[in-house]
Every structure is written in structure tokens, then in C-alpha cells.
């Protein structure tokens, strides 16, 4: 089996002149992988290149694939993503994968940026402060999920656990979703990709499938995102994500 011409073209567009060392040690695997990920998969996804790279970076962070992530940062910039969009994708992951998993990716990102001659820090994207972050975060929640859902979450809080709703309002939505650099549709697609990649978070994936619909990402967009995710997350998580998409998008 040889690598198809289409796979070669797509790979070279993403990573010109990049040759994996595995091509020498595991040539049959590289043939399978390149033909699948850079030909078959892309044939069945309608995501624009920019969105495709947001989804790919998100799943690499979630799956702790730091070496592939550093390579893919360069690919993302080759396809037109800005340093701010890349860094904001990483920032968006923190509330979902957690500090322990995401923190090393800050250093990895900064390392690549420095080698590429990108001056750090990047221009700030924050739009909130300590006084308004919770209120602004709640506004985002209502925008995505509706006032009734947000109200029910607050009313159904178990006594002594109300602070977790405050964390969602202030930290998750107030500190991150209100930032510029990415739009609402970008952030919800990234979040969907992260949660699908995590696995075992079906209730949260249902919520963010609905959230994606509310910001303009339709069923085709979500299916296309899962198509891009499939080589990275495997069949079980892919099929679980598709089942939820089909359930919510009836």
C-alpha cells in the first residue's frame, strides 16, 4: 500500500518538508495513518481548515500529546491560525482538562512561539475584571444554554455546594468565554471537542451539544468535528459522541 496523492498533498500543505521519523522505523503504520487521517477523514469532513485545526489542537491537549501538539502548532500557523487563536484554544481547555493536564502545554506553546520569533506575551484578550466576571460569565451561560437551564442549576444546588456554580460563572465562563481572540462558535466547538475527547462526560457533552446549536454550530458541523477527532480519540469515544449528537439534534 502506498500513500495516496491526496494524503501527500494535504500533509504537505499542513507541514511542508516534514518527515516523521516513524517513516523509517514503522513505514507500514505511516502509510495506514497518512492515508486515513490526511485523505479518508478529510474527505468526509466539511469543517474549514481553521476550525479543523482548532479541533485538532484541542484534542491533542486533552489527550496529553505534547510532542504532536508542538508539531501541529506549526501546522496550524501554516494554515493561517494566529498565535492568539492558538493560545486562546489552550486557555479554553483549562476549565475542562484541568490545570494539571494543561499547564505544561503553556510552556510547550511558548517554546514553539519563541523559536518562531513570536514576541511574548501576546496582546491581552481579557474583557472582565474581579468585580464583573461572575455577572458576565452568567450572561454567557444564559446565551448558550438559556435562562431556564441556568436558573435550574442554581435552584437545584445542594446546600454547601453552591460555590461550584459560582466557579462556573466566574472562572469557567467569566474568565475564559468572555475573552476575545475566538468567537462564541469557536469556543463552544473547542469545548465540545475537549469533552468528547475526555470520554465519560456524556451529560456535559449533551449540554455543550445544545450549546453549540445555540451559537450557530449545526449538526453537520459537529459530525464533521467528530470525524476530525476520530483518529485521535478512537472508535468508542467517537461513537459515544455521535450518539449524543443524534440524540440532541433530532
N, C-alpha and C positions, 0 to 999 in steps of 0.2 A: 504493500500500500504506500502510495506517495502522498505528500502534502499537496492539496489542491491549489490551483492557481488563485482561486478566490481567497482561500485561507492565507496564502502568501501575501496577497495584496492588502488584506485587512491588517495582518500582523505588521507589515512594513509601514503602513500608514500610522499605526499606533506607536510602534517602536522601530524606527528606521535603523538599520545596521545592527540591531540587537540579536545576538545569537545565544541561546541558552546553552549552558554547559551540559545540560541533560541531553542535548542533541548528540553528543559524543558518547555518553555513558548509557543512555536509555532512548535510542533513536526510535524504537517502535512505539514507546509511550508518547513521545513528542509528536509523532505522526497522528496518533489517535487524538491527542489533546488538541493540536492545532486545527485539525480538520473539524473537530466537534465545536470547539469554542470560537474559532475565527471564521467558520463557514456555516455549518448547520445551524448553530444557535442564532447567529446574526441574521440568517435568512428568515427566521421566524419571530423576530422582534422588530417592532416599529418605533422603538424609542429613538429619539435624536441622539447623535453622538454625545452631546453634552450630558444629557440625562443618563445615558448608558454609563458614562464614567462616574457620575455621582453615585449611582447604584453599586458599581464595582468597587470604588473606594470604600463605601460604607460596609460592604460585606467583608472586605479584606481586614478592615479594622475589627469588626465583630469577631471574625474567625482567627484573629491574632496572627495574621500572615504578614509579618512586618517586612520581610525581605521582598516579597512580591509587591507589597504596598509601595515600597520605595521605588521600585521599578515602574509601577503603574502611575505614580505621581508624574514622572517624566512623560509617560504616555498621555496622561490627562492634559498636560500642558501642550503636547504636540497636537492634540485635538481641540485646543482652544480654551480650555479652562484656565481661569486666572488663579494666581496664588491665593487671593482672598476666597474664591469659591472652594478651593481645596481645603484651606484652613477652616472655613466655616462648616464644611462637611464633617471634619474631625470634631470640631466643637459640638456639633449637633449630636454626636454619638455619646458624649459624656453622660447625660442623664439615663441613657439606656444600657450601655455596656458597663458603665461604672468607671470610676477613676482608676482603679487598679488595672483594668484592661486597656484603657485609652491613653494613660499618661505617657507611656513610652513612645506612642505614636507622635506626640508633640515633638520630642527630641528627634525622631526619625524624619519628620516633615521639615523641621528647621535645618537638619543636616543636609537634606537634598536642596532646599532653597538656598542655603549658603553656598553650596557647590555650584549652583546655577547663577550665582551673582545677584540673588534677590535680597534686598535690604530688609532687615528685621529691626523692630517689629513692623508688621503691616499696619496699614491705616485702620484705626479702631472702627468697629461696626456696632457698638452698643448704643441703644436708644433709651435705656431706662436708668434709674438710679435707685438707691436704697428706699426712698420714700414711695415710689410709684410702681416698682417691679411687680408686686403682687396684683395690683389692680390691672396693670397692663397684661400680665400673664393670664388673668381670668378673662379678659376681653378676648384673648386669642383662643382660650378654651371654648368660650361661647361661640366664637366664629366657626370653629372646626366641628364641634360636637352638639351645639345647640344649648339654649339656656336651660331647658328641662333636664337634660342629662347632667349638666354641671351642678344644678341645684340639687338633684337627687343624690349625687355623690357627697355633697356637703351634709345633707339631711340624714344620710344613712351611715355617716361616720360613727364608728364605735367610740364611746367615751374613752378618753385617754389616748386616742389615735388620730385626733383631728389634725395634728401637726403634719401628717403625711399629705393631706390635701393642701395645706399651706406650702409644703415643699413643692408640690406640683405647680401651684400657682406662681410662686416666686422664683424657684430655682429652675425647674424644667421649662415652663412656658415664659416666665418673666425674664429670665436671664438669657435664654437661648432663642426661643421662637420669635422674639421681638427684634432680633438683630437684623441688620441689613447684610448685603452680600449674597444672600439667597432669598428667593421669594417663598411664599407660603406653599406653593405646589412643590417646589424643590425640597423644602424641609419635611413635608409630610411623606414624599416619596422616599427620601433618605431614611426616615423613621420606620416606614413600612419595611424597607429592605433590611434594616437592622433587626427588627423584631422577627421577621421571617427567618433571618439567618441564625438568630439565637435558638429558635425552636423551643417548644414547651411553653410558649406565651400566647396561646390561641385566643384567650379573652382580650388581651391587649391588641392582638392583630385584628380582631374583629372591630375594635374601636377605631383603629387607625386606618382600616379599610374604609370605614364610613367617613373618617376624617379626610381621606384622600378624595373621595367623591365630592365632599363639600367644598374643596378648594380647586376643583376642576380636573383632577386626575380620574379618568373614566376606567371602566373595566378593561378595555384594551390596553391602556397604559400599565395597569397593574399586572396583567398577564404578561405583557412584554417585559416588565421589570423582573418577574419571577423567571422568565425564560433566560434572561441575562444572569440571574443568580444561580441557576441550576448547576452549572459546572462547579461552582464554589461551595454550594451547600448540600448537594446530593439529592437523591430522589425522595427520601422520606420527608424532609422539610419542605421540599418543593411541592409535593402532593398535598401536604397539610395546608400550605399557603393557598394553593389553587382551590381546595375545598372551601376555605373561608371566603375567598373572592366570589366563588359561585353562590355561596350562601347569602352574602351581604348584597351582592349586585344583581339579585333576581329581578 
